[in-house]
Amino acid sequence: MDKNTTIKNTINFVKKELSDAEGGHDWFHIERVYNNTKLIAKEEKVNKTVVELAALLHDIADSKFHNGNETIGPKKAKEFLESQEVTLEIMDHVIHIIANMSFSKSLDTGTTFNSLELQVVQDADRLDAIGAIGIARAFNYGGFKNRAIYNPEIKPNLNFTKEAYKKSEAPTINHFYEKLLLLKDKMNTKTGKKIADQRHQFIVLYLEQFYAEWSGKR
């Protein structure tokens, strides 16, 4: 099966699978990550088929919505790719990317897999977690989980273990310090770093305004 047909089939599959997804992890999130991936990949010597498929399938079953189970996503992606007669080499690479690209996975000291393709898709996904859209996604997910917006008495935890991070129920503003503000320095590619820097600054300005409004100064 040619690449264009495989990509088209993958898009249709993902749209169907995520038709009822939470707003920050729906098809539109996938589409943005897919577009980010193609943009970053222009400047990197990567397998375009691998990065595009990984971008499209990376959240096919996010563990946050499956009781923390990290095996469902790679399994569903593998079953789909087998149905598309993708080569074993490409399929294995895509599955490894999906299994290793999340922020929580980066807290796992046992993680060993890496590739330039993983770095490209990881950057593309992390870009969607910062800037204006990243802020919107954070509060959307916080509302979905019925979390407080902010509580001055609950301080951010900057020394999370992987399991503690996954189980956190802290206010959404804490998430800015526990993840979003850390992403700029975790970018892998030149393009990713450039875009992340501008989006990071937007978050910093947003927080300044947030605290000023919270305290009645503006």
DRENDO-1510 file (C-alpha; in Angstrom, 1 decimal, always signed):
<recs>
REC; n; res; u; v; w
REC; 1; MET; +0.0; +0.0; +0.0 .
REC; 2; ASP; +1.4; +3.4; -0.9 .
REC; 3; LYS; +2.2; +6.1; +1.7 .
REC; 4; ASN; -0.6; +8.5; +0.7 .
REC; 5; THR; -3.2; +5.8; +1.0 .
REC; 6; THR; -1.8; +4.7; +4.4 .
REC; 7; ILE; -1.8; +8.2; +5.7 .
REC; 8; LYS; -5.4; +8.8; +4.5 .
REC; 9; ASN; -6.6; +5.6; +6.1 .
REC; 10; THR; -4.8; +6.4; +9.3 .
REC; 11; ILE; -6.4; +9.9; +9.5 .
REC; 12; ASN; -9.8; +8.3; +9.0 .
REC; 13; PHE; -9.1; +5.7; +11.7 .
REC; 14; VAL; -7.9; +8.3; +14.2 .
REC; 15; LYS; -10.8; +10.6; +13.6 .
REC; 16; LYS; -13.2; +7.8; +14.2 .
REC; 17; GLU; -11.4; +6.5; +17.3 .
REC; 18; LEU; -11.2; +10.0; +18.9 .
REC; 19; SER; -14.7; +11.2; +17.9 .
REC; 20; ASP; -15.7; +11.4; +21.6 .
REC; 21; ALA; -12.3; +12.4; +23.1 .
REC; 22; GLU; -11.7; +15.1; +25.7 .
REC; 23; GLY; -11.2; +18.4; +23.9 .
REC; 24; GLY; -7.4; +18.7; +24.6 .
REC; 25; HIS; -6.7; +15.2; +23.3 .
REC; 26; ASP; -9.1; +15.0; +20.3 .
REC; 27; TRP; -8.6; +14.8; +16.6 .
REC; 28; PHE; -7.7; +18.5; +16.4 .
REC; 29; HIS; -4.8; +17.9; +18.8 .
REC; 30; ILE; -3.6; +15.1; +16.6 .
REC; 31; GLU; -3.9; +17.3; +13.5 .
REC; 32; ARG; -1.9; +20.1; +15.1 .
REC; 33; VAL; +0.8; +17.6; +16.2 .
REC; 34; TYR; +0.8; +16.1; +12.7 .
REC; 35; ASN; +1.3; +19.6; +11.1 .
REC; 36; ASN; +4.0; +20.4; +13.7 .
REC; 37; THR; +5.7; +17.1; +12.8 .
REC; 38; LYS; +5.8; +17.8; +9.1 .
REC; 39; LEU; +7.2; +21.3; +9.8 .
REC; 40; ILE; +10.0; +20.1; +12.0 .
REC; 41; ALA; +10.7; +17.2; +9.7 .
REC; 42; LYS; +11.6; +19.5; +6.9 .
REC; 43; GLU; +14.8; +20.4; +8.7 .
REC; 44; GLU; +15.7; +16.9; +9.9 .
REC; 45; LYS; +16.9; +13.8; +8.1 .
REC; 46; VAL; +14.2; +11.5; +9.2 .
REC; 47; ASN; +11.9; +8.8; +7.8 .
REC; 48; LYS; +8.9; +10.9; +6.9 .
REC; 49; THR; +6.5; +7.9; +6.9 .
REC; 50; VAL; +7.6; +6.9; +10.4 .
REC; 51; VAL; +7.2; +10.4; +11.9 .
REC; 52; GLU; +3.8; +11.1; +10.2 .
REC; 53; LEU; +2.3; +7.8; +11.3 .
REC; 54; ALA; +3.6; +8.2; +14.8 .
REC; 55; ALA; +2.2; +11.7; +15.0 .
REC; 56; LEU; -1.2; +10.5; +13.9 .
REC; 57; LEU; -1.3; +7.5; +16.2 .
REC; 58; HIS; +0.5; +8.8; +19.3 .
REC; 59; ASP; -2.6; +9.5; +21.3 .
REC; 60; ILE; -4.9; +6.7; +19.9 .
REC; 61; ALA; -5.3; +5.5; +23.5 .
REC; 62; ASP; -3.7; +8.0; +25.9 .
REC; 63; SER; -3.0; +6.3; +29.2 .
REC; 64; LYS; -4.6; +9.2; +31.1 .
REC; 65; PHE; -8.0; +8.0; +29.9 .
REC; 66; HIS; -7.3; +4.3; +30.4 .
REC; 67; ASN; -6.5; +4.1; +34.1 .
REC; 68; GLY; -2.8; +4.8; +33.5 .
REC; 69; ASN; -2.4; +1.7; +31.2 .
REC; 70; GLU; +0.4; +2.6; +28.8 .
REC; 71; THR; +0.1; -0.6; +26.8 .
REC; 72; ILE; -3.3; +0.0; +25.1 .
REC; 73; GLY; -2.1; +2.8; +22.8 .
REC; 74; PRO; +0.9; +0.9; +21.3 .
REC; 75; LYS; -1.3; -2.3; +21.0 .
REC; 76; LYS; -4.1; -0.5; +19.1 .
REC; 77; ALA; -1.6; +1.3; +16.9 .
REC; 78; LYS; +0.1; -2.1; +16.1 .
REC; 79; GLU; -3.1; -3.8; +15.2 .
REC; 80; PHE; -4.1; -0.9; +12.9 .
REC; 81; LEU; -0.7; -0.8; +11.2 .
REC; 82; GLU; -0.8; -4.5; +10.6 .
REC; 83; SER; -4.1; -4.1; +8.8 .
REC; 84; GLN; -2.4; -1.5; +6.5 .
REC; 85; GLU; +0.4; -3.9; +5.6 .
REC; 86; VAL; +3.1; -1.5; +6.8 .
REC; 87; THR; +6.6; -2.9; +6.8 .
REC; 88; LEU; +7.7; -4.5; +10.1 .
REC; 89; GLU; +10.6; -2.0; +10.3 .
REC; 90; ILE; +8.3; +1.0; +10.1 .
REC; 91; MET; +5.7; -0.5; +12.3 .
REC; 92; ASP; +8.2; -1.3; +15.1 .
REC; 93; HIS; +9.7; +2.2; +14.9 .
REC; 94; VAL; +6.3; +3.8; +15.2 .
REC; 95; ILE; +5.3; +1.6; +18.1 .
REC; 96; HIS; +8.5; +2.5; +19.9 .
REC; 97; ILE; +7.9; +6.2; +19.4 .
REC; 98; ILE; +4.3; +6.0; +20.8 .
REC; 99; ALA; +5.5; +4.0; +23.8 .
REC; 100; ASN; +8.3; +6.4; +24.7 .
REC; 101; MET; +7.3; +10.0; +23.8 .
REC; 102; SER; +5.1; +11.1; +26.7 .
REC; 103; PHE; +6.3; +13.6; +29.3 .
REC; 104; SER; +5.5; +11.0; +32.1 .
REC; 105; LYS; +7.7; +8.5; +30.2 .
REC; 106; SER; +10.6; +11.0; +30.4 .
REC; 107; LEU; +10.4; +10.6; +34.2 .
REC; 108; ASP; +11.0; +6.9; +33.9 .
REC; 109; THR; +14.7; +6.3; +34.5 .
REC; 110; GLY; +14.4; +3.0; +32.8 .
REC; 111; THR; +13.6; +4.5; +29.4 .
REC; 112; THR; +16.3; +3.7; +26.8 .
REC; 113; PHE; +14.8; +3.9; +23.4 .
REC; 114; ASN; +15.7; +7.0; +21.3 .
REC; 115; SER; +15.8; +8.1; +17.7 .
REC; 116; LEU; +15.7; +11.3; +15.7 .
REC; 117; GLU; +12.2; +10.4; +14.6 .
REC; 118; LEU; +11.1; +10.1; +18.2 .
REC; 119; GLN; +12.7; +13.5; +18.9 .
REC; 120; VAL; +10.8; +15.1; +16.1 .
REC; 121; VAL; +7.3; +13.8; +17.1 .
REC; 122; GLN; +8.0; +14.4; +20.7 .
REC; 123; ASP; +8.9; +18.1; +20.0 .
REC; 124; ALA; +5.7; +18.4; +17.8 .
REC; 125; ASP; +3.6; +17.0; +20.7 .
REC; 126; ARG; +5.2; +19.2; +23.3 .
REC; 127; LEU; +4.7; +22.3; +21.2 .
REC; 128; ASP; +1.0; +21.7; +21.5 .
REC; 129; ALA; +1.3; +21.7; +25.3 .
REC; 130; ILE; +2.6; +25.3; +25.5 .
REC; 131; GLY; +1.6; +28.7; +24.2 .
REC; 132; ALA; -2.0; +29.8; +23.8 .
REC; 133; ILE; -3.2; +26.4; +22.8 .
REC; 134; GLY; -1.3; +24.7; +25.6 .
REC; 135; ILE; -2.9; +27.0; +28.2 .
REC; 136; ALA; -6.4; +26.2; +26.7 .
REC; 137; ARG; -5.7; +22.5; +26.8 .
REC; 138; ALA; -4.4; +22.6; +30.4 .
REC; 139; PHE; -7.6; +24.3; +31.7 .
REC; 140; ASN; -9.8; +22.1; +29.5 .
REC; 141; TYR; -8.3; +19.0; +31.0 .
REC; 142; GLY; -8.4; +20.4; +34.5 .
REC; 143; GLY; -12.1; +21.1; +34.0 .
REC; 144; PHE; -12.6; +17.6; +32.6 .
REC; 145; LYS; -11.1; +16.2; +35.9 .
REC; 146; ASN; -13.0; +18.8; +38.0 .
REC; 147; ARG; -9.7; +20.2; +39.4 .
REC; 148; ALA; -9.3; +23.6; +41.0 .
REC; 149; ILE; -8.0; +26.4; +38.8 .
REC; 150; TYR; -5.6; +27.6; +41.5 .
REC; 151; ASN; -5.1; +27.1; +45.2 .
REC; 152; PRO; -2.3; +29.2; +46.8 .
REC; 153; GLU; -2.0; +26.7; +49.7 .
REC; 154; ILE; -1.1; +23.9; +47.3 .
REC; 155; LYS; +2.4; +24.3; +46.1 .
REC; 156; PRO; +3.8; +22.8; +42.8 .
REC; 157; ASN; +5.7; +19.5; +43.2 .
REC; 158; LEU; +8.9; +19.9; +41.3 .
REC; 159; ASN; +10.3; +16.5; +42.3 .
REC; 160; PHE; +7.7; +14.1; +40.8 .
REC; 161; THR; +8.3; +10.5; +40.3 .
REC; 162; LYS; +6.6; +9.1; +37.3 .
REC; 163; GLU; +3.8; +7.4; +39.3 .
REC; 164; ALA; +3.2; +10.5; +41.5 .
REC; 165; TYR; +3.0; +12.7; +38.4 .
REC; 166; LYS; +0.4; +10.4; +36.8 .
REC; 167; LYS; -1.7; +10.3; +40.0 .
REC; 168; SER; -1.6; +14.1; +40.7 .
REC; 169; GLU; -4.9; +15.9; +41.3 .
REC; 170; ALA; -3.3; +19.3; +41.9 .
REC; 171; PRO; -4.8; +22.6; +40.7 .
REC; 172; THR; -4.3; +23.4; +37.0 .
REC; 173; ILE; -1.9; +26.3; +37.6 .
REC; 174; ASN; +0.5; +23.8; +39.4 .
REC; 175; HIS; +0.7; +21.9; +36.1 .
REC; 176; PHE; +2.3; +25.0; +34.5 .
REC; 177; TYR; +5.3; +24.6; +36.9 .
REC; 178; GLU; +5.3; +20.8; +37.0 .
REC; 179; LYS; +5.3; +20.4; +33.2 .
REC; 180; LEU; +4.5; +23.3; +30.8 .
REC; 181; LEU; +7.3; +25.7; +31.9 .
REC; 182; LEU; +9.8; +22.8; +31.7 .
REC; 183; LEU; +9.2; +21.9; +28.1 .
REC; 184; LYS; +11.2; +24.7; +26.5 .
REC; 185; ASP; +14.4; +23.2; +27.8 .
REC; 186; LYS; +13.4; +19.7; +26.9 .
REC; 187; MET; +13.0; +20.3; +23.1 .
REC; 188; ASN; +15.2; +18.2; +20.9 .
REC; 189; THR; +15.4; +19.9; +17.5 .
REC; 190; LYS; +16.4; +23.4; +16.3 .
REC; 191; THR; +13.0; +24.1; +14.9 .
REC; 192; GLY; +11.3; +22.8; +18.0 .
REC; 193; LYS; +13.4; +25.0; +20.2 .
REC; 194; LYS; +12.8; +28.1; +18.2 .
REC; 195; ILE; +9.0; +27.7; +18.3 .
REC; 196; ALA; +9.0; +26.7; +21.9 .
REC; 197; ASP; +10.9; +29.8; +23.1 .
REC; 198; GLN; +8.2; +32.1; +21.8 .
REC; 199; ARG; +5.4; +30.0; +23.2 .
REC; 200; HIS; +7.1; +29.7; +26.6 .
REC; 201; GLN; +7.3; +33.5; +26.8 .
REC; 202; PHE; +3.6; +33.7; +26.2 .
REC; 203; ILE; +3.0; +31.4; +29.2 .
REC; 204; VAL; +5.3; +33.5; +31.4 .
REC; 205; LEU; +3.3; +36.6; +30.4 .
REC; 206; TYR; +0.0; +34.8; +31.0 .
REC; 207; LEU; +1.0; +33.8; +34.6 .
REC; 208; GLU; +2.0; +37.3; +35.4 .
REC; 209; GLN; -1.4; +38.5; +34.3 .
REC; 210; PHE; -3.1; +35.6; +36.1 .
REC; 211; TYR; -1.5; +36.4; +39.5 .
REC; 212; ALA; -2.2; +40.2; +39.1 .
REC; 213; GLU; -5.9; +39.5; +38.5 .
REC; 214; TRP; -6.0; +37.0; +41.3 .
REC; 215; SER; -4.7; +39.5; +43.8 .
REC; 216; GLY; -6.8; +42.4; +42.4 .
REC; 217; LYS; -3.8; +44.4; +41.1 .
REC; 218; ARG; -5.1; +44.6; +37.5 .
</recs>
